[in-house]
Amino acid sequence: MFTEKIKLIMNQPYEFQRTTVLKQTTKTKHGETTMNETKRRILSYELAGTIFIITLGTILHFTFEWSGNQPIIGIFSAVNESVWEHLKLGFWPATTFALIEYRYLKSNSNFLTAKTTGIYLIPITITAIFYSYTAILHETILAIDILTFIIAVIASQLASYKLLTWKTLPPNLNKIALTALILLGLAFVLFTFYPPHIGPFQDPITDAYGIPSQ
């Protein structure tokens, strides 16, 4: 488009050409500057979110025990040492930060899709890394588990940033994303009290499932 406009004014007087080109160049630079500022602002939010999620997730690892094993607290905290329960430590903080972030980025048409994609990436990454390394080493290592959580959160926030700064996605994706987010949240609530008796829900220390018996 810019090239076509330049061609249209080639036969105009020099001063007119010079003024028009300067206006077009200024407009282009202004647009690029605005876009870069928006990306930097979104990046700052996602970096802040990384710190927020890791910090709150770490705290939620202990809040169930601190509360005296209160069931309502168990919805948002790890009630045992199973893989599933540790996935809450990423989900709830990431969802909380998304709600905070919405105030500032609600005009972004990709918001729901971006945040849901990032939030889902946390449990997917944690599960993939955990079962991969334990299959090789045949044991769990706390340092690797902590690093896995950090990697998952960083991957989540990077994915969110990429989609927030991507071209406008189909509106229907936001509806799908919201539904998927609600379903995952309901699963965490339901399985806190009624966990399936399969591997990811079993506490490797006590062999129990769900909230420990008093």
N, C-alpha and C positions, 0 to 999 in steps of 0.2 A: 504493500500500500504506500509506503513512504517513497519507494522508487518511482511509482506511477505519478505521484504528485510532483515529484521533481521534474519529470518529463513534461508535464503539463505547463510548467512555468518557464521552460527553456527559452521560449521566444519573447518573454517579458523583459522589460528594462532591467538593467543590472541591479539597481537598488531594490526593486521589487523582489527580484530573485533572492537577493541576500537576506532581506527581511523575512521572507517566507521560509527559507531554509533554516534560519535561526530560530523561528517560532516552532518549526517541526522538531528540530533538534532539542530545544528546551523541553517541549512536551514529552518527547521520548525519554529524556533523562529524568524528568520529574516522575514519570510512570515507573521507571526502573528503581528510582530511589524509594518511592512509596512501597513497592513490592519488597525490596530488600529490608526496609524498616519493619514491615509486617512479619517477614520471616524471622527476623531477629527477635521480635517481640514474642512470637510463638515459641521459638527455641528457648527463650528465657523461661517461659512458663513450663515447658517440658523438662528442663533441667531442674527447676524448682520442684516439679512433681516427682522426679527421680529421688531427690533427697527426702521429700515428704513420705513417699510410699515405703522406702527402705526403713526410715525411722519408725513410722507408725506400725509397719509390719513386724518389726523387731519387738516393739512393745506388746503387740497383740499375741505374741508367742507366750507371754507370761500372764496376761490379764485374767484368764480363766482361773488359774491357780490363785492369783492374788485376790480374786473375788470370793474365794471359798467354794469354787466349783458351782457358781450360780448358772443355771441353764440359759438364762437370757443373755448372759455375757458369752456363753459358749457359742452362740450363733455367729458372733463376730471374731471369736478367738479359736486357737487350736485347743481342742479338748483332750487330745492325746497326741502321740507321736507318729500317727499314720501319715502317709503321703497326702491323702485327701485333705486332712485337717490343715496341713501346712500350705495348701493352695489358697486357703482363706486369707492368709497373711499378705497375699498380693492382691486378691480380688477386692476386699473391702476398702483398703487404703486407696487403691487405684480408682475405685468407683467414687469414693468420697472426694478425691482430688478432682475428678471429672466434674462433679457437681459444683465445686468451687470455681473451677476453670470456666464453666459454662457462662458464668456472669460476664466474663471478659471476651469470650469467643463465640457467643450464641449467634452472631451474624455469619459465622463460617458455615456454609452449607454442608460441609463434610464432617461436621463435629461428631455426630452420633456414630457414624461409620468409623471414623478415625479412633475415637476413644474405645469403642467396643472391640475393634480389631486389636488394639494395644492391650486391653484388659484380658482378652482371650489368649493372647500370646504368652502371658505370664504362666498360667498353669500348663500350657502346652510345652513351653521351654523347660520348666522345672521337671515335669514328668519325663520328658525325653532325655534330659541330661542325667537325672537320677537313675533311671533304669538302665541307661547305657553304661554309666561308670560302675554301678553295682554289679552288673552282669560281667564286667571285666575283672573287678577287684574282689568280688564276692564279700564285700563288707561296706558299711556306710562310714563316711569320714565327715566329721562336723565341719571342718574347714571347707571341704568341697561343697557341702550343702549350703553354707553361707554364701560362698562365691556363686553358686548356682542361682540363688535368690537374687543376688545383685545383678548378675548377667541377664536374668529374665526381666527384671524391672527396666534395665537400660534398653534392652531390645524392644520392650513394650513402648517406651517413651519415644524411641527413634521411629518406630513404625507409626505411632500417632503423629509425630511431627511431619513425616513424609506425606501422610494422607491429608493432614490439615493444610499443607502447602501445595497439594496436588491440584490438578484441574478439577472442576466441579464434577462430582460423581452423580449418577442417576438418583433422584430423590427416593425411589423405592428402597434403595439400600439402607437408608436411615430407618425405615420402618422395620426392615429385617433385623438390623443391628439392635434396635431397641427391644424387640421381641427376644432376641438371643441373649441380651444382657439380663433381662428380667428372668428368663428361664434358668440361667446359670445362678443367679441370686437365690431363686426359689430352691434350686438343688442344694445349695450350701445350707439353707435353713432346714430343709426336710431331712437331709442326710446327717445333720447334727444329731437328730433324735432317732432317726430310723435308717441307720447305715446298712447298706448291703453287706453281706458277709463274704466279701471277696478281698483279695490282696491289698489294693490301694487304701482300703478303709480299716485295715487291721493294724493295731498298735504293735510294732515289732518287739516292744519290751514286755508288755503284759499279755499280748495275743488277744486283747479285748477289742470291741468295736464300740464307737460312739462315746457318749459321756460315761466316765468311770462310775461304777457303783459306789455309793457312799458307805 
